[in-house]
């Protein structure tokens, strides 16, 4: 699969779901500043487009639940004070590699 074509296709999906798109494969999903529900919709469309076995995918491995303002506020303070370690950023390059293999594998293991 060609990376240029993949980026173009991912931009289309992300624009449909988020109204925003990555500039490069090095961009992260967190940089898109989207809500958890929208991330789930994006991941479903992504998996469907590239026919990816997502059994090993777990949203909470990569993202935080953003439904509770007070929890989010305390989490951000924890990040600033280095009390809580931030989850690793999932990049579009990771999604490219996973799409090539057609099976979800945690890229940080």
C-alpha positions in Angstrom: 0.0 0.0 0.0 1.3 3.4 -0.9 1.7 5.9 2.0 0.6 8.9 -0.1 -2.7 7.1 -1.1 -3.2 6.0 2.5 -2.8 9.5 3.8 -5.3 10.8 1.2 -7.8 8.2 2.2 -7.3 8.8 5.9 -7.8 12.5 5.4 -11.1 11.8 3.7 -12.3 9.6 6.6 -11.1 12.0 9.3 -12.7 14.9 7.5 -16.0 13.1 7.3 -16.0 12.2 11.0 -14.1 15.0 12.6 -14.1 17.9 10.1 -10.3 17.9 10.6 -7.5 16.0 8.9 -3.9 15.1 9.6 -1.2 16.9 7.7 1.1 13.9 7.7 1.3 10.3 8.9 3.4 11.6 11.9 0.4 13.5 13.3 -1.3 11.9 16.2 -5.0 11.3 16.8 -4.7 13.4 20.0 -3.6 16.3 17.8 -7.0 16.2 16.1 -8.6 17.3 19.5 -11.7 15.2 19.0 -14.1 13.5 21.5 -14.0 9.9 22.4 -17.2 9.1 20.6 -15.8 10.5 17.4 -12.6 8.5 17.8 -14.6 5.4 18.0 -16.5 6.3 14.8 -13.3 7.0 13.0 -11.7 3.7 14.1 -14.8 1.8 12.9 -14.6 3.4 9.5 -10.9 2.9 9.3 -11.2 -0.8 10.2 -14.0 -1.3 7.7 -12.1 0.5 4.9 -9.0 -1.6 5.4 -10.6 -4.8 6.6 -8.7 -4.9 9.8 -9.2 -7.6 12.5 -9.7 -5.3 15.5 -10.1 -8.0 18.2 -6.9 -6.9 20.0 -7.9 -3.2 19.9 -8.9 -1.6 23.2 -9.8 2.1 23.2 -8.5 2.6 26.8 -5.0 1.4 25.8 -4.5 4.7 23.8 -7.1 7.2 24.9 -8.8 8.5 28.0 -12.6 8.7 28.5 -13.5 12.4 28.1 -17.0 12.3 29.4 -16.3 13.7 32.9 -15.0 17.3 33.1 -13.8 17.1 36.7 -11.9 13.9 36.1 -10.3 15.4 33.0 -9.3 18.4 35.0 -7.6 16.3 37.7 -5.9 14.2 35.0 -4.4 17.3 33.3 -3.1 18.5 36.7 -1.6 15.0 37.2 0.2 15.3 33.9 1.6 18.7 34.7 2.9 17.5 38.1 4.2 14.3 36.5 2.0 12.2 38.9 0.2 10.6 36.0 2.0 9.4 32.9 0.4 10.2 29.6 -0.6 7.3 27.3 1.5 7.0 24.2 0.3 8.9 21.1 -1.2 6.8 18.3 0.0 8.2 15.0 -1.4 7.8 11.6 1.8 6.1 10.7 0.8 3.4 13.2 -2.5 3.1 11.5 -0.8 2.7 8.2 1.4 -0.2 9.5 -1.7 -1.8 11.0 -3.6 -1.4 7.7 -0.8 -3.1 5.9 -1.0 -6.1 8.2 -4.8 -6.2 8.4 -4.7 -7.0 12.1 -4.6 -4.7 15.1 -1.3 -5.0 17.0 -0.4 -2.6 19.8 2.5 -0.6 18.3 4.0 0.2 21.7 4.5 -3.4 22.9 
